Amino acid sequence: MTMPEGRPVHIREARAVDLEDVLAVERAAFGSEVEAGLVRELLADPSAVPTLSLLARDKGRAVGHVLFTAASLEDASVAVTVMILAPLAVVPGAQGRGIGGALIREGLALLAKRDVDLVFVLGHPGYYTRHGFEPAIPLGLTAPYPVEPQAAWMVQALRPDLLGAVRGRVLCARVLDRPEYWRE
């Protein structure tokens, strides 16, 4: 993939041998061990499977990462396959170049091919709405825990005619099922 400034950035599924690079991206992007620890735990959590972990490299250097983990919709009137995007990370020196958006687009395209119906994210509405997400709570799709602001809990349908037709509370992987992870 070529970024807007013409430099190639390579995005591919992360493998077990990439774990240290993935964790380094998380540490650099967030400036702490919290997200890196969360990623490590999610990748080892059987309730998070299937996962999709994508790593972006620029000139061989790991510069971005996104993780999607399995979830479900409690009491859904329609059977749906659900994933949660968390976290998305780009190292400080590579931010603002479209790498995060490229990771999201690639992840959503791969998930659509894998018959995933809905993807949820808790994040900055101004950023994620630019990538096709919309507020989920007005659609009757609630987060595992109450979130503030409510607009930060968003969804993107990868199959038509689902939004508005299905409602329920999202149930996430055990590792992610902690109230402290549901604050924006």
N, C-alpha and C positions, 0 to 999 in steps of 0.2 A: 504494500500500500504506500502510495506517495502522499506526503502531507502537503498542505497548501504552499509551503515555501519550497517545495520540490524535493525535499529530502525523503528518502525511503525509510519507512518504519515497518518492521515485520511483526505481524501479530500471528500467534499460533497458540494451540492448546498447550498449557503448561504440563510438564511431566514431573514425575517424582524427582528426577535429577535437577529440576529447576527450583526446588523448594527454597533453597537459600537465596536465590535471586528474587523470588516472589516476596519473601519476608523482608529482604533488604529494601525493596520498592515500598512496601507498606511502612517500614520504619522511617524511611526518608520522607515520604509524603505526609505522614501524620506526626512526625517528630516524637514518637513514643513507641513503646512495645505493645500497647493495647491492641491495635488493629492487627499487628503481626501475630500476636498470640491468638486472636480470634480466628484468623485465617488458618493457622496451624491446627487449632482445635476443630474447626469446621471440616477441614480436609480429612480429619480422622474420625469424624462423627458419622456413624452408619445412618442416622436419621436424616442427614443432609444429602444423601445419595439419591438420585444422580446429581453430580456437580458439574459445572463447566467453569474451568479456570483458564483465563487467557492472559498471556504475557506479551507485552510489546517490547521490542528491542530496536534501538537506534545505533547503528554501527556496532552491533554485537553487545551493546550495553543495555541491561534491563532498565526500562524507563517507565513502564506502566503495567498495571495488573487490574483485572476485574474478576470477581468470583460470583457465580450464580449457584444457589443451593435449592434443593427441593423443599417444597412446602405443600400444604393442602388447604382446602377451603372447607371449613366446618359447616355442616348442614346445607351444603350447596344443592340447589334444586336441579342443577345440571352437572354432570360429571366433567370436571376440568382438570387439566394438568397445570400446576402452579410452580413458579420459581421466584426466589427473592434475589435481587441484585444487592450484594453487600460483601465487602466494600469495593469501591472503585478508587484506585490510587495512581497518581502520576508524580514522579519525583520532581522537586521544585525547579530544577534547571530545565525541565521539559514541559512545564505547565504552560497553558495558553497557546499551544501549537495544534490542538485538535486531537491529541492522542486519547484523551478520555472519551470523547465522542466516537472516535474510531473503534475503541474497545467495546463501547456500548453497541454500536451498529453491528459489529462482527458477532458479538455475543447473541444479540437478538436474532440475527439471520440464522445462526447455527441452531438456536433453540426452536425457531420456527420449523426448520427441517426435521427436528426431533419431536415434532408434534406437541410442543408446549403451547398452552393456550393463553395464560396470563403471566406477566412478569411484574412484580411489585418492587418498590424501592422507597426507602425513607431517606429523603435528602432535600437539598435546596430546590424549591419549586422553580426558581428562575433558571436553573441549570437544566434540570431533568425535563421540564416541559419543552425545551428546545430539541429534545431527543424523542419526542412523541409520547411522553408520559403525561397523565392527567390526574387530578385529585381523585382518590379512590373512595373516600368516605361519602361524598354525595351520591355515589353510585351504589352504596350499600355494601361496600367491601371494606371491612375494618381491619385494623392492625392487631397483632397479638396482644398489645397493650395500648392504653390511650396515648396518643401522640399530640404534641403541641409544637408548632401550629399544625392544625389538622391538614392543611394544604400540603404539608411535607410528606404525607403518606400518599404515594402515587401508584398508578397501574398503567400498563400498556397491554392491550389485547393483541395477540399474534394471530388470532382467528376472528373473522368478522362476526358481527351480531351477538357477541358475548356480553359486552358492557351494557348494563341495564337489564339483561336477561338473567344474570346470575348474581346472587348476593351471598354474604356470609362473612365469617371471621377467619382470617388467615392464621393457620397454625404453622409454625416454623420448626426448623431443626432444634433438637434439645439444647445444643450449645448456644444458639441464638435466643432461646426462650428465657431471657433474663430482662427485667424491667430497665436496667441501666443501658441496654442496647437500643432502647426505643425512645431516645431523646434526640431531637435534632438540634 
